[in-house]
Amino acid sequence: MGPAVRILSLLFLQLFVLKPTLAGNVLVWPTEHSHWLNMKVILEALEGRGHSVTLLHSSSSPHFNDTGRFKTEIFEVSFSFESSLKLLHDGLNIFLIESQSLSSLQFILKIREFITKTAELNKQMCDGVLRNEEVLKRLRQSHFDVLLSDPIFPCGELVVSFGNCMERQCGQLPAPPSFVPIVCTQTLWIFRCA
């Protein structure tokens, strides 16, 4: 086979067999704090390759005031930026400071209270999107190709499927303990059982 035939064969493959690669329309429902900082690097790389990136976040988010070059879709929640930040500080205080002086029972009760408050804020965030017909309509009309959501957040996959944990338990999403380091403290058994 001569060089001309090889070149023609290559052109034929490129024109008729291989599909052109197009940039996608990406919806991102990130979580807060360090999870967002890690995800932002990935999103900047996607955006740099021509993908359209839209962030879905709450009106009380402490991290998404300056989203740079990303589009945003903001949904309203009934709690404030300050209450969200206070919850973070309370959690850090429990794990880093108070845990050293509390008995096991006191620590478990504090953690239970913290988890209850966190679950309530998460529920309000879920409701902010899933019960808001205007936001859902705009999301449907945008025809996103993919949803990028942090598996630690309980509502990201509810936008596209019928339940959190279903995909994770069926092996479709990695379970956070498999890739997020767990601090070796007295709370280790709580996270393993959650």
C-alpha positions as CSV (number, residue, x, y, z in Angstrom):
1,M,0.0,0.0,0.0
2,G,1.5,3.3,-1.1
3,P,1.7,6.5,0.8
4,A,-1.2,8.1,-1.2
5,V,-3.5,5.2,-0.3
6,R,-2.6,5.5,3.4
7,I,-3.3,9.2,3.4
8,L,-6.6,8.8,1.7
9,S,-7.5,6.0,4.1
10,L,-6.7,8.2,7.1
11,L,-8.8,11.1,5.6
12,F,-11.7,8.7,5.0
13,L,-11.6,7.5,8.6
14,Q,-11.5,11.0,9.9
15,L,-14.3,12.3,7.8
16,F,-16.8,9.4,7.9
17,V,-16.0,7.1,10.8
18,L,-14.9,9.3,13.7
19,K,-17.4,11.7,15.3
20,P,-16.2,15.2,15.9
21,T,-15.6,16.0,19.5
22,L,-17.9,18.8,20.8
23,A,-17.8,20.7,24.0
24,G,-20.6,19.8,26.4
25,N,-23.0,21.6,28.6
26,V,-22.1,20.8,32.2
27,L,-24.3,21.4,35.3
28,V,-22.4,21.4,38.5
29,W,-24.1,21.2,42.0
30,P,-21.1,21.5,44.2
31,T,-20.9,21.3,48.0
32,E,-19.2,23.8,50.2
33,H,-15.8,24.5,51.6
34,S,-12.8,22.2,50.7
35,H,-15.0,20.0,48.4
36,W,-15.7,23.1,46.3
37,L,-12.0,24.1,46.2
38,N,-11.0,20.7,44.9
39,M,-13.9,20.6,42.3
40,K,-13.1,24.2,41.1
41,V,-9.8,23.0,39.6
42,I,-11.6,20.3,37.6
43,L,-14.2,22.8,36.4
44,E,-11.6,25.3,35.3
45,A,-10.0,22.6,33.2
46,L,-13.3,21.7,31.6
47,E,-14.1,25.3,30.9
48,G,-10.6,25.8,29.4
49,R,-11.4,22.9,27.0
50,G,-14.5,24.6,25.7
51,H,-17.2,23.1,27.9
52,S,-20.0,25.4,29.2
53,V,-20.1,25.1,33.0
54,T,-23.1,26.3,35.0
55,L,-23.0,26.2,38.9
56,L,-26.1,25.5,40.8
57,H,-25.9,27.0,44.3
58,S,-27.9,28.4,47.1
59,S,-28.4,32.1,47.9
60,S,-26.6,31.6,51.2
61,S,-23.5,30.0,49.9
62,P,-20.2,31.4,51.3
63,H,-18.1,30.3,48.4
64,F,-19.8,31.2,45.2
65,N,-19.9,35.0,45.3
66,D,-17.0,35.2,42.9
67,T,-17.5,32.3,40.5
68,G,-15.2,33.8,37.9
69,R,-15.9,32.6,34.4
70,F,-18.7,30.1,35.3
71,K,-22.4,30.7,34.7
72,T,-24.6,30.5,37.8
73,E,-28.1,29.3,38.6
74,I,-29.0,30.5,42.1
75,F,-31.8,29.0,44.1
76,E,-33.3,30.6,47.3
77,V,-33.0,29.0,50.7
78,S,-34.6,30.1,54.0
79,F,-31.3,30.1,56.0
80,S,-28.7,32.8,55.9
81,F,-25.0,32.9,54.9
82,E,-24.2,33.5,58.6
83,S,-26.1,30.4,59.8
84,S,-24.4,28.2,57.2
85,L,-21.0,29.5,58.4
86,K,-21.9,29.1,62.0
87,L,-22.8,25.5,61.5
88,L,-19.3,25.0,59.9
89,H,-17.6,26.6,62.9
90,D,-19.7,24.6,65.4
91,G,-18.7,21.4,63.7
92,L,-15.0,22.3,63.6
93,N,-15.3,23.3,67.3
94,I,-16.9,20.0,68.3
95,F,-14.3,17.8,66.4
96,L,-11.2,19.8,67.1
97,I,-11.6,21.5,70.5
98,E,-14.5,20.1,72.5
99,S,-13.9,16.4,71.7
100,Q,-10.8,16.4,73.8
101,S,-12.7,17.2,77.0
102,L,-16.0,15.5,76.5
103,S,-17.0,12.0,77.6
104,S,-18.0,9.6,74.9
105,L,-21.7,10.0,75.7
106,Q,-21.4,13.8,75.7
107,F,-19.5,13.7,72.4
108,I,-22.1,11.4,70.8
109,L,-24.9,13.7,71.9
110,K,-23.0,16.8,70.4
111,I,-22.4,14.9,67.2
112,R,-26.1,13.9,67.0
113,E,-27.2,17.5,67.5
114,F,-24.7,18.7,64.8
115,I,-25.9,16.0,62.3
116,T,-29.5,17.0,62.9
117,K,-28.8,20.7,62.2
118,T,-26.7,19.7,59.1
119,A,-29.5,17.4,57.8
120,E,-32.1,20.3,58.3
121,L,-29.9,22.7,56.2
122,N,-29.4,20.0,53.6
123,K,-33.2,19.4,53.4
124,Q,-33.7,23.1,52.9
125,M,-31.2,23.1,50.1
126,C,-32.9,20.1,48.4
127,D,-36.2,21.8,48.7
128,G,-34.7,25.0,47.3
129,V,-34.2,23.2,44.0
130,L,-36.6,20.3,43.9
131,R,-39.6,22.2,45.0
132,N,-38.8,25.3,42.8
133,E,-40.6,24.8,39.5
134,E,-39.0,27.9,38.0
135,V,-35.5,26.6,38.7
136,L,-36.3,23.1,37.5
137,K,-37.9,24.5,34.3
138,R,-34.7,26.6,33.5
139,L,-32.5,23.5,34.2
140,R,-34.6,21.4,31.8
141,Q,-34.5,24.0,29.1
142,S,-30.7,24.3,29.3
143,H,-30.3,20.7,28.0
144,F,-27.3,19.8,30.1
145,D,-25.3,16.9,28.9
146,V,-24.0,15.9,32.4
147,L,-24.5,16.7,36.0
148,L,-21.4,16.9,38.2
149,S,-22.3,16.6,41.8
150,D,-20.3,15.7,45.0
151,P,-21.5,12.3,46.3
152,I,-21.3,13.6,49.9
153,F,-24.2,15.9,49.2
154,P,-27.6,14.1,49.4
155,C,-29.5,15.9,46.7
156,G,-27.2,16.2,43.7
157,E,-28.3,12.9,42.2
158,L,-32.0,13.6,43.0
159,V,-32.0,16.1,40.1
160,V,-31.6,13.2,37.7
161,S,-32.6,10.0,39.6
162,F,-35.0,8.7,42.2
163,G,-32.8,8.5,45.3
164,N,-29.6,9.3,47.0
165,C,-27.4,6.3,48.0
166,M,-29.0,4.1,45.4
167,E,-26.2,4.8,42.9
168,R,-23.5,4.7,45.6
169,Q,-24.7,1.4,47.0
170,C,-25.0,-0.1,43.6
171,G,-21.4,0.8,42.7
172,Q,-22.1,3.7,40.4
173,L,-20.7,6.5,42.7
174,P,-17.7,6.0,45.0
175,A,-18.6,5.9,48.7
176,P,-16.8,8.8,50.4
177,P,-14.8,6.6,52.8
178,S,-13.2,4.9,49.8
179,F,-11.4,8.1,48.7
180,V,-11.7,10.7,51.5
181,P,-9.3,10.2,54.3
182,I,-11.0,9.7,57.7
183,V,-9.4,11.3,60.7
184,C,-8.4,8.6,63.2
185,T,-10.1,9.8,66.4
186,Q,-12.8,8.5,68.7
187,T,-15.3,9.5,66.0
188,L,-14.1,6.9,63.5
189,W,-16.8,4.3,64.4
190,I,-19.5,7.0,63.9
191,F,-18.5,7.6,60.3
192,R,-18.2,3.9,59.5
193,C,-21.7,3.3,60.7
194,A,-23.3,6.3,58.9
